[in-house]
Amino acid sequence: MDNPSNQIIRRPKVNMTSFSLNSFHLRTPWVIAWWSLAFPGFGHLACGSMAKGIFVFIGEAIINQMAHINLAIMYSFTGEFAKAKDVLDTQWLLLYCGVLVFAIWDSYRLAIEFNKLSVLGDRESAPIVPTKIGAASNALEKRNPRVALVWSLLIPGIGQLYTAETIKAIFLMVVSSSVIIASNALPAIGYTVMGDFQQGKAVIDWQLFINIPSFYGFAAWDAYVNAIEINKLFDIEQAQYFRNNFQNAAAKRPLPRLGG
């Protein structure tokens, strides 16, 4: 049943501001938990919990850097287990375990709870405002998921700009660009392209570089999924508008007014 215009909306489906578009939609909890395992904070960002996601992300990044976890992982993958043991700071590692477990558990829980709210929002059929005019105007419009994915593969965060998630986009762009520059990834790529593999290996900071694949993977997946969900919201809003403003084609037309 449609909501009367004067009824308080208990279960909104979407919140759109000039700088962001956040909505409740069905998510697979295990996928969200996996992104938290890949990098704590990503699962919360995927759920739209920006403040908590950024907080957990920054905490993980600091602890990871102090514990040298990525460097230990790199040495382990190359079979240098003695070096991995030497570089790892076990005190910081214990803190990291707590943050990691909390991020996985809490993002999984949020995904389940937000799925319930999404279903309730669909049942309430809360009206959706399709446009928001402000300092940075925003509107529901059809977006191509593949385009969002391709832009994210250029620089993480650009795909989120395309899907009207400005806050998440700025965060991902600043963080990923900083890590790419600080890890010397670009000079390493240059040396590799020229065939100087030893120099490329020597200049790179592996502790930071190992984060980069997670950034690109999450940004591309998140932008692709959000583009699909925005398209669904566009269809829902249009269906609400037509249902509320136009008669059913099978209904009998009203009689003309007297004197009309």
C-alpha positions in Angstrom: 0.0 0.0 0.0 1.3 3.5 -0.9 2.0 5.9 1.9 -0.1 9.0 2.2 1.9 12.1 1.7 1.3 13.2 5.3 2.4 9.8 6.8 5.8 9.6 8.6 8.2 7.3 6.7 9.4 4.7 9.2 11.5 2.7 6.7 13.1 4.9 4.0 14.6 3.2 1.0 17.2 5.9 0.0 18.8 9.0 1.4 20.1 11.4 -1.2 22.0 14.6 -0.5 24.0 16.9 -2.7 27.1 14.9 -2.1 26.0 11.3 -1.6 23.4 8.7 -2.4 23.0 6.0 0.2 20.3 3.3 0.1 19.2 0.0 1.7 19.4 -2.9 -0.7 20.0 -6.6 -0.5 23.6 -7.6 0.1 25.2 -11.0 0.5 26.6 -11.0 4.1 29.4 -13.4 3.2 30.6 -11.1 0.4 30.6 -8.2 2.8 32.5 -10.2 5.4 35.1 -11.2 2.7 35.8 -7.6 1.9 36.4 -6.9 5.6 38.8 -9.8 5.6 40.6 -8.3 2.5 40.9 -4.9 4.3 39.0 -4.1 7.5 36.7 -1.1 6.8 35.8 -2.1 3.2 32.8 -4.2 4.4 31.4 -1.2 6.3 31.9 1.1 3.3 30.1 -1.4 1.1 27.1 -1.3 3.6 27.0 2.5 3.4 28.3 2.9 7.0 30.9 5.5 6.0 31.9 6.9 9.5 32.5 3.4 11.0 34.2 2.2 7.8 36.6 5.0 7.7 37.4 4.7 11.4 38.1 0.9 11.1 40.1 1.5 7.9 42.4 4.1 9.5 42.9 1.9 12.6 43.8 -1.1 10.5 46.2 0.8 8.3 48.1 2.2 11.3 48.3 -1.2 13.1 49.2 -3.0 9.9 52.0 -0.5 9.3 53.4 -0.8 12.8 53.2 -4.6 12.8 54.7 -4.9 9.3 52.0 -7.5 8.4 52.1 -7.0 4.7 55.9 -7.3 4.6 55.7 -10.5 6.6 53.0 -11.8 4.1 55.3 -11.0 1.2 58.3 -12.8 2.7 56.0 -15.8 3.5 54.8 -16.1 0.0 58.4 -16.1 -1.3 59.4 -18.8 1.1 61.6 -16.5 3.3 59.9 -17.5 6.6 62.9 -16.4 8.8 62.6 -12.8 7.4 58.9 -12.9 7.9 59.3 -13.8 11.5 62.0 -11.1 12.1 60.0 -8.2 10.6 56.7 -9.0 12.3 55.9 -7.1 15.5 53.8 -9.6 17.6 52.5 -6.9 20.0 50.9 -4.9 17.2 49.9 -8.2 15.5 47.6 -9.0 18.5 45.9 -5.7 18.2 45.4 -6.3 14.5 43.7 -9.6 15.1 41.1 -7.8 17.3 40.4 -5.2 14.7 40.2 -7.8 11.9 37.7 -10.1 13.8 35.5 -7.1 14.8 35.4 -5.8 11.2 34.4 -9.1 9.8 31.7 -9.8 12.5 30.3 -6.3 12.6 30.1 -5.9 8.8 28.4 -9.3 8.5 25.9 -8.3 11.1 25.2 -5.0 9.4 24.6 -6.7 6.1 21.9 -8.9 7.7 20.2 -6.0 9.5 20.3 -3.7 6.5 18.8 -6.5 4.4 15.9 -6.6 6.8 15.5 -2.8 6.5 15.6 -3.1 2.7 12.7 -5.6 2.7 10.7 -3.5 5.1 11.3 -0.4 3.0 10.1 -2.2 -0.1 6.9 -3.2 1.8 6.3 0.3 3.0 6.9 1.7 -0.5 8.3 4.9 0.9 8.4 7.7 -1.7 11.8 8.5 -3.3 12.8 12.0 -4.1 14.6 11.7 -7.5 16.5 15.0 -7.4 18.5 17.0 -4.9 19.6 20.5 -5.8 22.4 22.1 -3.7 26.1 22.9 -3.7 26.6 19.8 -5.9 23.3 18.8 -7.5 22.4 15.1 -7.5 19.8 13.0 -9.2 18.7 9.5 -9.8 19.6 8.5 -13.4 20.5 5.4 -15.3 24.2 4.5 -15.0 26.2 1.9 -16.9 27.7 -0.6 -14.4 30.6 -1.4 -16.8 31.5 2.2 -17.1 31.6 2.5 -13.3 33.9 -0.5 -13.2 36.3 0.8 -15.9 36.6 4.2 -14.3 37.5 2.5 -11.0 40.3 0.6 -12.7 41.9 3.9 -13.7 42.0 5.3 -10.1 40.0 3.9 -7.2 37.2 6.3 -6.3 36.4 7.7 -9.8 33.8 5.0 -10.2 32.2 6.2 -7.0 32.1 9.8 -8.4 30.2 8.3 -11.3 27.7 6.7 -9.0 27.1 9.9 -6.9 29.0 8.7 -3.8 31.2 11.8 -3.4 32.3 11.2 0.2 33.4 7.6 -0.5 35.0 8.6 -3.8 37.1 11.3 -2.1 38.2 8.9 0.6 39.2 6.2 -1.8 40.9 8.5 -4.2 43.0 10.2 -1.5 44.0 7.0 0.2 44.8 5.0 -2.9 46.7 7.8 -4.6 48.7 8.3 -1.4 49.6 4.6 -1.1 50.5 4.4 -4.8 52.9 7.3 -4.6 54.4 6.4 -1.2 55.0 2.8 -2.3 56.9 3.9 -5.4 54.6 1.8 -7.5 54.8 4.1 -10.6 58.6 4.1 -10.8 58.6 0.4 -10.3 56.1 0.0 -13.2 58.4 2.2 -15.3 61.5 0.1 -14.6 59.5 -3.1 -15.3 58.2 -1.8 -18.6 61.8 -1.0 -19.6 62.9 -4.5 -18.6 64.9 -3.4 -15.6 63.2 -5.9 -13.2 65.9 -5.7 -10.5 65.6 -2.0 -10.2 61.8 -2.2 -10.2 62.0 -4.6 -7.4 64.5 -2.6 -5.4 62.6 0.7 -5.4 59.2 -0.6 -4.4 57.9 -0.5 -0.8 56.2 -3.9 -0.4 54.6 -3.0 2.9 52.5 -0.4 1.2 52.3 -1.9 -2.3 50.4 -5.1 -1.2 47.5 -2.9 -0.2 46.9 -1.6 -3.8 45.2 -4.7 -5.3 42.6 -4.6 -2.5 41.9 -0.9 -3.2 41.4 -1.5 -6.9 39.3 -4.7 -6.4 37.0 -3.1 -3.9 36.6 0.1 -5.7 35.7 -1.6 -9.0 33.3 -4.1 -7.4 31.6 -1.4 -5.2 31.1 1.0 -8.1 29.7 -1.8 -10.3 27.2 -3.0 -7.7 26.1 0.5 -6.7 25.4 1.4 -10.4 23.1 -1.6 -10.6 21.3 -0.6 -7.4 20.9 3.0 -8.5 19.3 1.7 -11.7 16.8 -0.3 -9.6 16.0 2.8 -7.5 15.4 4.7 -10.7 12.9 2.1 -11.8 11.2 2.0 -8.4 10.8 5.8 -8.3 9.3 5.9 -11.8 6.9 3.1 -11.0 5.8 5.0 -7.9 5.2 8.1 -10.0 3.2 6.4 -12.7 1.1 4.5 -10.1 0.3 7.6 -8.1 -0.4 10.0 -11.0 -1.9 7.9 -13.8 -5.0 5.7 -13.9 -4.8 2.0 -14.6 -5.5 1.5 -18.3 -8.2 -1.1 -17.4 -10.1 1.3 -15.2 -13.3 3.1 -16.5 -12.7 6.7 -17.5 -14.6 9.2 -15.3 -17.6 10.9 -16.8 -16.9 14.4 -18.1 -17.9 17.3 -15.9 -21.2 19.0 -16.4 -20.9 21.9 -18.7 -17.4 20.7 -19.7 
